[in-house]
């Protein structure tokens, strides 16, 4: 592995994890977004990651949950239909929170790799100056 390979790989990981965190934050922020039954529900975003041949990782795409969502009985909601139903997003908050922890830990690991690589390069430069 070249001198800057670990930094490059960690950088791709930082980018992928940041995108994952952004998608999860959007999902969690919209978990209680209700719409009328004649409209699509909020669609949760799910990141699709792909390993690169050079050891890094890319965002291959974003998949979205079912626009049908789920019907929720809420007769007092201002968007409720005649039967008292509104459309809610189809997502599991427990899964979203678990993924949030995983994405956060992955991001932290990539930051640590970057820091240790930079410290190693700085030490090598100090040796060269002596």
MMTF fields as JSON, N, C-alpha, C and O atoms, coordinates in Angstrom:
{
  "mmtfVersion": "1.0.0",
  "mmtfProducer": "UNKNOWN",
  "numBonds": 519,
  "numAtoms": 520,
  "numGroups": 130,
  "numChains": 1,
  "numModels": 1,
  "chainsPerModel": [1],
  "groupsPerChain": [130],
  "chainIdList": ["A"],
  "bondAtomList": [4, 2, 8, 6, 12, 10, 16, 14, 20, 18, 24, 22, 28, 26, 32, 30, 36, 34, 40, 38, 44, 42, 48, 46, 52, 50, 56, 54, 60, 58, 64, 62, 68, 66, 72, 70, 76, 74, 80, 78, 84, 82, 88, 86, 92, 90, 96, 94, 100, 98, 104, 102, 108, 106, 112, 110, 116, 114, 120, 118, 124, 122, 128, 126, 132, 130, 136, 134, 140, 138, 144, 142, 148, 146, 152, 150, 156, 154, 160, 158, 164, 162, 168, 166, 172, 170, 176, 174, 180, 178, 184, 182, 188, 186, 192, 190, 196, 194, 200, 198, 204, 202, 208, 206, 212, 210, 216, 214, 220, 218, 224, 222, 228, 226, 232, 230, 236, 234, 240, 238, 244, 242, 248, 246, 252, 250, 256, 254, 260, 258, 264, 262, 268, 266, 272, 270, 276, 274, 280, 278, 284, 282, 288, 286, 292, 290, 296, 294, 300, 298, 304, 302, 308, 306, 312, 310, 316, 314, 320, 318, 324, 322, 328, 326, 332, 330, 336, 334, 340, 338, 344, 342, 348, 346, 352, 350, 356, 354, 360, 358, 364, 362, 368, 366, 372, 370, 376, 374, 380, 378, 384, 382, 388, 386, 392, 390, 396, 394, 400, 398, 404, 402, 408, 406, 412, 410, 416, 414, 420, 418, 424, 422, 428, 426, 432, 430, 436, 434, 440, 438, 444, 442, 448, 446, 452, 450, 456, 454, 460, 458, 464, 462, 468, 466, 472, 470, 476, 474, 480, 478, 484, 482, 488, 486, 492, 490, 496, 494, 500, 498, 504, 502, 508, 506, 512, 510, 516, 514],
  "bondOrderList": [1, 1, 1, 1, 1, 1, 1, 1, 1, 1, 1, 1, 1, 1, 1, 1, 1, 1, 1, 1, 1, 1, 1, 1, 1, 1, 1, 1, 1, 1, 1, 1, 1, 1, 1, 1, 1, 1, 1, 1, 1, 1, 1, 1, 1, 1, 1, 1, 1, 1, 1, 1, 1, 1, 1, 1, 1, 1, 1, 1, 1, 1, 1, 1, 1, 1, 1, 1, 1, 1, 1, 1, 1, 1, 1, 1, 1, 1, 1, 1, 1, 1, 1, 1, 1, 1, 1, 1, 1, 1, 1, 1, 1, 1, 1, 1, 1, 1, 1, 1, 1, 1, 1, 1, 1, 1, 1, 1, 1, 1, 1, 1, 1, 1, 1, 1, 1, 1, 1, 1, 1, 1, 1, 1, 1, 1, 1, 1, 1],
  "groupList": [{"groupName": "UNK", "atomNameList": ["N", "CA", "C", "O"], "elementList": ["N", "C", "C", "O"], "formalChargeList": [0, 0, 0, 0], "bondAtomList": [1, 0, 2, 1, 3, 2], "bondOrderList": [1, 1, 2], "singleLetterCode": "X", "chemCompType": "L-PEPTIDE LINKING"}],
  "groupTypeList": [0, 0, 0, 0, 0, 0, 0, 0, 0, 0, 0, 0, 0, 0, 0, 0, 0, 0, 0, 0, 0, 0, 0, 0, 0, 0, 0, 0, 0, 0, 0, 0, 0, 0, 0, 0, 0, 0, 0, 0, 0, 0, 0, 0, 0, 0, 0, 0, 0, 0, 0, 0, 0, 0, 0, 0, 0, 0, 0, 0, 0, 0, 0, 0, 0, 0, 0, 0, 0, 0, 0, 0, 0, 0, 0, 0, 0, 0, 0, 0, 0, 0, 0, 0, 0, 0, 0, 0, 0, 0, 0, 0, 0, 0, 0, 0, 0, 0, 0, 0, 0, 0, 0, 0, 0, 0, 0, 0, 0, 0, 0, 0, 0, 0, 0, 0, 0, 0, 0, 0, 0, 0, 0, 0, 0, 0, 0, 0, 0, 0],
  "groupIdList": [1, 2, 3, 4, 5, 6, 7, 8, 9, 10, 11, 12, 13, 14, 15, 16, 17, 18, 19, 20, 21, 22, 23, 24, 25, 26, 27, 28, 29, 30, 31, 32, 33, 34, 35, 36, 37, 38, 39, 40, 41, 42, 43, 44, 45, 46, 47, 48, 49, 50, 51, 52, 53, 54, 55, 56, 57, 58, 59, 60, 61, 62, 63, 64, 65, 66, 67, 68, 69, 70, 71, 72, 73, 74, 75, 76, 77, 78, 79, 80, 81, 82, 83, 84, 85, 86, 87, 88, 89, 90, 91, 92, 93, 94, 95, 96, 97, 98, 99, 100, 101, 102, 103, 104, 105, 106, 107, 108, 109, 110, 111, 112, 113, 114, 115, 116, 117, 118, 119, 120, 121, 122, 123, 124, 125, 126, 127, 128, 129, 130],
  "secStructList": [7, 7, 6, 6, 2, 2, 2, 2, 2, 2, 2, 2, 2, 2, 2, 2, 2, 2, 2, 2, 2, 2, 2, 2, 2, 2, 2, 2, 2, 6, 6, 6, 7, 3, 3, 7, 6, 6, 1, 7, 7, 7, 7, 7, 3, 3, 3, 3, 3, 3, 3, 7, 6, 6, 1, 7, 3, 3, 3, 3, 3, 3, 3, 3, 7, 7, 6, 6, 7, 3, 3, 3, 3, 7, 6, 6, 1, 6, 6, 7, 7, 6, 6, 1, 3, 3, 3, 3, 7, 7, 7, 7, 2, 2, 2, 2, 2, 2, 2, 2, 2, 2, 2, 2, 2, 2, 2, 2, 2, 2, 2, 2, 2, 2, 2, 2, 2, 2, 2, 2, 2, 2, 2, 2, 2, 2, 2, 2, 2, 7],
  "xCoordList": [0.849, 0.0, 0.891, 1.827, 0.602, 1.382, 1.216, 0.366, 2.051, 2.083, 0.746, 0.374, 0.036, -1.201, -2.451, -3.563, -2.269, -3.412, -4.399, -5.611, -3.886, -4.791, -5.616, -6.783, -5.018, -5.771, -6.856, -7.973, -6.523, -7.493, -8.658, -9.818, -8.34, -9.399, -10.264, -11.49, -9.635, -10.397, -11.272, -12.383, -10.782, -11.57, -12.825, -13.894, -12.714, -13.912, -14.897, -16.11, -14.379, -15.24, -15.943, -17.125, -15.212, -15.834, -16.989, -18.053, -16.785, -17.83, -19.056, -20.184, -18.842, -19.959, -20.721, -21.951, -20.0, -20.662, -21.394, -22.453, -20.852, -21.544, -22.853, -23.87, -22.839, -24.067, -25.08, -26.273, -24.607, -25.489, -26.104, -27.305, -25.276, -25.784, -26.819, -27.831, -26.569, -27.525, -28.864, -29.92, -28.827, -30.067, -30.826, -32.045, -30.105, -30.755, -31.35, -32.451, -30.633, -31.158, -32.446, -33.396, -32.482, -33.688, -34.834, -35.97, -34.534, -35.565, -36.135, -37.352, -35.26, -35.696, -36.493, -37.484, -36.055, -36.771, -38.175, -39.066, -38.376, -39.674, -40.462, -41.436, -40.061, -40.722, -42.197, -42.996, -42.563, -43.954, -44.653, -45.67, -44.117, -44.732, -45.938, -45.813, -47.083, -48.334, -48.787, -48.573, -49.412, -49.995, -51.425, -51.849, -52.141, -53.5, -53.436, -52.414, -54.517, -54.537, -54.463, -54.206, -54.68, -54.594, -53.197, -52.988, -52.246, -50.86, -49.921, -50.279, -48.705, -47.685, -47.162, -47.096, -46.795, -46.173, -44.718, -44.147, -44.126, -42.695, -41.962, -42.283, -40.977, -40.219, -38.856, -38.033, -38.635, -37.352, -36.257, -36.481, -35.078, -33.943, -33.019, -32.714, -32.574, -31.641, -30.422, -30.545, -29.259, -28.016, -27.592, -27.706, -27.103, -26.523, -25.042, -24.654, -24.21, -22.757, -22.135, -22.643, -21.017, -20.322, -18.822, -18.259, -18.182, -16.732, -16.045, -16.476, -14.99, -14.207, -13.048, -12.566, -12.595, -11.467, -10.186, -9.321, -10.058, -8.835, -8.908, -8.035, -9.941, -10.048, -10.975, -11.293, -11.417, -12.32, -13.77, -14.063, -14.658, -16.097, -16.804, -16.432, -17.82, -18.61, -20.074, -20.51, -20.823, -22.28, -22.762, -22.636, -23.318, -23.791, -25.161, -25.536, -25.907, -27.231, -28.015, -27.541, -29.221, -30.146, -31.45, -32.06, -31.869, -33.167, -34.18, -33.833, -35.424, -36.472, -37.516, -37.761, -38.126, -39.162, -40.436, -40.531, -41.389, -42.654, -43.449, -43.694, -43.856, -44.628, -46.042, -46.716, -46.488, -47.807, -47.821, -48.848, -46.673, -46.603, -47.583, -47.839, -48.121, -49.121, -50.249, -50.045, -51.417, -52.594, -52.706, -52.598, -52.924, -53.017, -54.352, -54.707, -55.072, -56.341, -56.04, -55.501, -56.393, -56.164, -57.255, -57.0, -58.471, -59.607, -59.454, -60.098, -58.618, -58.448, -57.397, -57.258, -56.654, -55.602, -56.245, -57.226, -55.71, -56.32, -56.292, -57.078, -55.408, -55.329, -56.095, -56.046, -56.796, -57.519, -58.632, -59.273, -58.84, -59.928, -61.257, -61.32, -62.307, -63.643, -63.712, -64.482, -62.883, -62.872, -61.939, -61.898, -61.194, -60.31, -58.883, -58.13, -58.491, -57.149, -56.217, -56.637, -54.931, -53.854, -52.787, -52.762, -51.917, -50.836, -49.551, -49.165, -48.885, -47.637, -46.504, -46.758, -45.259, -44.131, -44.003, -44.319, -43.535, -43.296, -41.825, -40.972, -41.546, -40.169, -40.194, -41.116, -39.152, -39.001, -37.991, -36.816, -38.437, -37.56, -36.401, -35.299, -36.633, -35.553, -34.438, -33.257, -34.816, -33.831, -33.084, -31.87, -33.797, -33.158, -32.136, -31.044, -32.48, -31.569, -30.352, -29.235, -30.568, -29.449, -28.494, -27.275, -29.054, -28.22, -27.482, -26.346, -28.127, -27.485, -26.243, -25.212, -26.338, -25.18, -24.077, -22.905, -24.446, -23.442, -22.76, -21.539, -23.532, -22.962, -22.049, -20.994, -22.458, -21.65, -20.329, -19.272, -20.393, -19.165, -18.237, -17.017, -18.812, -17.999, -17.311, -16.143, -18.045, -17.467, -16.331, -15.263, -16.556, -15.52, -14.278, -13.155, -14.469, -13.332, -12.522, -11.292, -13.205, -12.507, -11.744, -10.647, -12.313, -11.616, -10.364, -9.315, -10.469, -9.307, -8.198, -7.025, -8.556, -7.553, -6.855, -5.633, -7.631, -7.054, -6.098, -5.002, -6.514, -5.672, -4.372, -3.297, -4.459, -3.262, -2.325, -1.105, -2.876, -2.032, -1.317, -0.127, -2.044, -1.426, -0.344, 0.709, -0.596, 0.411, 1.657, 2.779, 1.456, 2.593, 3.399, 4.63, 2.718, 3.415, 4.153, 5.257, 3.558, 4.206, 5.461, 6.487, 5.381, 6.555, 7.667, 8.842, 7.3, 8.313, 8.982, 10.189, 8.207, 8.785, 9.727, 10.764, 9.355, 10.224, 11.545, 12.594, 11.498, 12.721, 13.61, 14.828, 12.986, 13.75, 14.393, 15.432, 13.79, 14.334, 15.505, 16.331, 15.584, 16.643, 17.984, 18.967],
  "yCoordList": [-1.174, 0.0, 1.233, 1.329, 2.173, 3.392, 4.286, 4.06, 5.302, 6.192, 6.885, 7.108, 7.221, 7.967, 7.122, 7.65, 5.812, 4.931, 4.915, 4.959, 4.853, 4.796, 6.081, 6.037, 7.212, 8.474, 8.489, 8.949, 7.989, 7.97, 7.049, 7.401, 5.863, 4.915, 5.471, 5.363, 6.064, 6.663, 7.805, 8.0, 8.559, 9.656, 9.13, 9.725, 8.035, 7.473, 6.985, 7.108, 6.434, 5.977, 7.148, 7.062, 8.239, 9.433, 9.931, 10.268, 9.977, 10.448, 9.556, 10.047, 8.241, 7.305, 7.378, 7.406, 7.409, 7.47, 8.794, 8.821, 9.886, 11.174, 11.137, 11.64, 10.548, 10.429, 9.556, 9.86, 8.473, 7.577, 8.321, 8.217, 9.072, 9.844, 10.876, 11.075, 11.528, 12.521, 11.866, 12.409, 10.7, 9.997, 9.582, 9.733, 9.06, 8.632, 9.816, 9.716, 10.931, 12.126, 12.59, 12.979, 12.55, 12.927, 11.975, 12.407, 10.677, 9.691, 9.921, 9.93, 10.104, 10.272, 11.571, 11.616, 12.616, 13.892, 13.797, 14.548, 12.88, 12.757, 11.529, 11.158, 10.899, 9.672, 9.884, 8.96, 11.058, 11.343, 12.236, 12.855, 12.305, 13.117, 12.379, 11.306, 12.963, 12.376, 13.116, 14.321, 12.386, 12.998, 12.503, 11.573, 13.123, 12.665, 11.326, 10.979, 10.601, 9.253, 9.261, 8.219, 10.399, 10.461, 10.87, 11.064, 10.998, 11.348, 10.243, 9.416, 10.237, 9.274, 9.64, 10.812, 8.616, 8.826, 9.24, 9.046, 9.811, 10.096, 8.79, 7.765, 8.825, 7.623, 7.681, 8.545, 6.756, 6.679, 6.319, 5.548, 6.887, 6.635, 5.607, 5.661, 4.662, 3.628, 3.66, 3.552, 3.809, 3.924, 2.575, 1.551, 2.581, 1.387, 1.672, 2.533, 0.946, 1.139, 0.058, -1.059, 0.418, -0.517, -0.422, 0.672, -1.58, -1.616, -1.293, -1.745, -0.519, -0.183, -1.158, -1.691, -1.399, -2.323, -1.854, -2.67, -0.541, -0.021, 0.025, 0.609, -0.584, -0.672, 0.338, 0.219, 1.323, 2.329, 1.875, 0.708, 2.812, 2.527, 3.718, 4.87, 3.423, 4.465, 4.303, 3.232, 5.366, 5.302, 4.901, 5.67, 3.688, 3.196, 3.761, 3.825, 4.17, 4.72, 4.867, 4.549, 5.356, 5.52, 4.833, 5.164, 3.882, 3.232, 3.922, 4.457, 3.9, 4.532, 3.507, 2.534, 3.735, 2.823, 2.974, 3.833, 2.146, 2.091, 3.391, 3.812, 4.035, 5.277, 5.056, 6.012, 3.796, 3.508, 3.787, 4.178, 3.585, 3.803, 2.901, 1.768, 3.421, 2.667, 3.613, 4.808, 3.054, 3.842, 3.875, 2.846, 5.065, 5.26, 5.942, 6.945, 5.381, 5.988, 7.17, 7.006, 8.35, 9.577, 10.583, 11.54, 10.355, 11.187, 12.675, 13.501, 13.033, 14.444, 15.152, 16.373, 14.397, 14.997, 15.837, 15.404, 17.03, 17.889, 17.298, 17.716, 16.341, 15.729, 14.412, 13.742, 14.039, 12.761, 12.763, 13.782, 11.574, 11.443, 11.249, 11.357, 10.966, 10.83, 9.706, 9.771, 8.67, 7.545, 7.802, 6.995, 8.906, 9.243, 8.758, 8.727, 8.374, 7.834, 8.863, 9.719, 8.742, 9.491, 8.473, 7.344, 8.893, 8.011, 8.378, 9.546, 7.368, 7.566, 6.825, 5.882, 7.244, 6.544, 5.118, 4.833, 4.239, 2.847, 2.718, 2.449, 2.914, 2.752, 2.353, 2.681, 1.637, 1.169, 2.072, 2.091, 2.812, 3.754, 3.041, 3.586, 1.844, 1.082, 0.766, 0.875, 0.377, 0.1, 1.364, 1.332, 2.471, 3.743, 4.153, 4.614, 3.99, 4.367, 3.434, 3.885, 2.135, 1.188, 1.526, 1.501, 1.84, 2.223, 3.529, 3.711, 4.429, 5.691, 5.45, 6.089, 4.539, 4.207, 3.581, 3.926, 2.66, 2.028, 3.053, 3.026, 3.948, 4.961, 5.908, 6.308, 6.261, 7.152, 6.482, 7.112, 5.21, 4.489, 4.316, 4.407, 4.068, 3.965, 5.275, 5.299, 6.363, 7.685, 7.942, 8.415, 7.631, 7.825, 6.983, 7.442, 5.762, 4.898, 5.498, 5.484, 6.021, 6.637, 7.882, 8.145, 8.642, 9.818, 9.378, 10.01, 8.306, 7.799, 7.345, 7.628, 6.646, 6.213, 7.432, 7.443, 8.452, 9.675, 10.326, 10.744, 10.412, 11.043, 10.259, 10.855, 8.932, 8.12, 8.18, 8.206, 8.203, 8.308, 9.658, 9.729, 10.724, 12.053, 12.137, 12.731, 11.548, 11.538, 10.781, 11.204, 9.664, 8.879, 9.647, 9.618, 10.341, 11.13, 12.299, 12.64, 12.913, 14.014, 13.528, 14.21, 12.357, 11.809, 11.496, 11.724, 10.978, 10.684, 11.971, 11.991, 13.031, 14.308, 14.865, 15.447, 14.681, 15.144, 14.391, 14.976, 13.097, 12.296, 12.812, 12.906, 13.146, 13.662, 15.006, 15.328, 15.786, 17.115, 17.028, 17.938, 15.942, 15.808, 15.513, 15.374],
  "zCoordList": [0.0, 0.0, 0.0, 0.794, -0.889, -0.996, 0.215, 1.076, 0.253, 1.41, 1.667, 2.819, 0.614, 0.804, 0.551, 0.526, 0.366, 0.107, 1.271, 1.059, 2.496, 3.649, 3.758, 4.145, 3.422, 3.447, 2.365, 2.605, 1.188, 0.097, 0.424, 0.211, 0.946, 1.303, 2.43, 2.383, 3.439, 4.538, 4.031, 4.525, 3.051, 2.489, 1.792, 1.926, 1.059, 0.415, 1.469, 1.296, 2.558, 3.65, 4.328, 4.66, 4.531, 5.125, 4.265, 4.785, 2.962, 2.06, 2.074, 2.126, 2.029, 2.041, 3.356, 3.357, 4.48, 5.782, 5.983, 6.61, 5.463, 5.573, 4.794, 5.271, 3.605, 2.814, 3.535, 3.545, 4.137, 4.897, 6.081, 6.33, 6.81, 7.951, 7.502, 8.175, 6.374, 5.862, 5.525, 5.853, 4.871, 4.517, 5.771, 5.842, 6.756, 7.999, 8.751, 9.292, 8.79, 9.46, 8.787, 9.466, 7.468, 6.731, 7.048, 7.243, 7.1, 7.424, 8.82, 9.006, 9.79, 11.177, 11.331, 12.06, 10.643, 10.724, 10.138, 10.535, 9.195, 8.53, 8.967, 8.313, 10.053, 10.506, 10.821, 10.668, 11.249, 11.604, 10.586, 10.898, 9.381, 8.33, 7.77, 7.181, 7.96, 7.474, 6.227, 6.094, 5.319, 4.127, 3.98, 4.666, 3.099, 2.84, 2.098, 1.505, 2.142, 1.561, 0.042, -0.562, -0.585, -2.045, -2.537, -3.734, -1.602, -1.947, -1.487, -0.648, -2.051, -1.627, -0.244, 0.125, 0.508, 1.819, 1.622, 0.549, 2.669, 2.639, 2.38, 2.98, 1.487, 1.161, 1.844, 1.544, 2.759, 3.448, 2.445, 1.512, 2.65, 1.761, 2.385, 3.576, 1.551, 1.994, 1.078, -0.142, 1.675, 0.923, 0.363, 1.036, -0.868, -1.481, -1.649, -2.439, -0.904, -0.949, -1.819, -1.913, -2.456, -3.335, -3.069, -3.019, -2.899, -2.712, -4.034, -5.094, -3.964, -5.151, -5.298, -4.298, -6.51, -6.709, -6.025, -5.706, -5.797, -5.174, -3.65, -3.009, -3.063, -1.612, -0.98, 0.203, -1.724, -1.181, -1.255, -1.514, -1.026, -1.065, -1.705, -1.484, -2.496, -3.154, -2.805, -2.383, -2.983, -2.9, -4.291, -5.244, -4.403, -5.695, -6.035, -7.206, -5.024, -5.264, -3.98, -2.889, -4.143, -3.023, -3.409, -4.426, -2.594, -2.798, -1.895, -0.842, -2.318, -1.519, -1.112, -1.825, 0.038, 0.529, -0.292, -1.169, 0.001, -0.717, -0.544, 0.587, -1.651, -1.522, -0.967, -0.583, -0.926, -0.351, 1.142, 1.696, 1.796, 3.235, 3.972, 3.565, 5.054, 5.818, 6.202, 6.419, 6.275, 6.634, 8.155, 8.823, 8.687, 10.133, 10.426, 9.807, 11.374, 11.79, 12.704, 13.798, 12.239, 12.995, 12.614, 11.884, 13.117, 12.696, 13.007, 12.362, 13.979, 14.338, 13.495, 13.576, 12.685, 11.854, 10.751, 10.147, 10.477, 9.455, 8.042, 7.192, 7.775, 6.446, 6.353, 5.322, 7.408, 7.421, 6.372, 6.116, 5.77, 4.793, 5.526, 6.751, 4.772, 5.36, 6.4, 7.359, 6.184, 7.12, 8.311, 9.24, 8.298, 9.415, 9.255, 10.228, 8.034, 7.82, 7.176, 6.398, 7.535, 6.886, 6.467, 6.956, 5.561, 5.094, 5.825, 5.866, 6.405, 7.141, 6.429, 5.68, 6.655, 6.023, 6.552, 7.707, 5.682, 6.075, 6.453, 5.606, 7.729, 8.214, 9.676, 10.422, 10.06, 11.426, 12.13, 11.764, 13.128, 13.816, 14.52, 14.595, 15.03, 15.666, 14.68, 15.011, 13.47, 12.424, 12.032, 11.831, 11.922, 11.56, 12.623, 12.288, 13.883, 14.962, 15.014, 15.268, 14.774, 14.738, 13.602, 13.776, 12.441, 11.306, 11.579, 11.14, 12.3, 12.652, 13.503, 13.295, 14.448, 15.294, 14.44, 14.594, 13.536, 12.668, 11.767, 11.611, 11.178, 10.288, 11.063, 10.57, 12.27, 13.104, 13.486, 13.438, 13.864, 14.222, 13.022, 13.16, 11.849, 10.633, 10.308, 9.92, 10.468, 10.232, 11.217, 10.826, 12.493, 13.513, 13.22, 13.432, 12.736, 12.401, 11.258, 11.291, 10.254, 9.121, 9.566, 9.073, 10.486, 11.027, 11.781, 11.663, 12.55, 13.294, 12.355, 12.598, 11.292, 10.308, 9.716, 9.568, 9.38, 8.816, 9.802, 9.428, 11.066, 12.081, 12.287, 12.342, 12.399, 12.619, 11.414, 11.582, 10.215, 9.016, 8.989, 8.682, 9.31, 9.331, 10.401, 10.173, 11.56, 12.629, 12.187, 12.464, 11.501, 11.007, 9.982, 10.012, 9.067, 8.053, 8.694, 8.27, 9.705, 10.404, 11.128, 11.122, 11.747, 12.43, 11.434, 11.72, 10.277, 9.254, 8.769, 8.525, 8.631, 8.219, 9.286, 8.966, 10.568, 11.658, 11.669, 11.942, 11.375, 11.316, 10.194, 10.344, 9.067, 7.926, 8.195, 7.618, 9.058, 9.384, 10.355, 10.41, 11.12, 12.148, 11.551, 12.279]
}
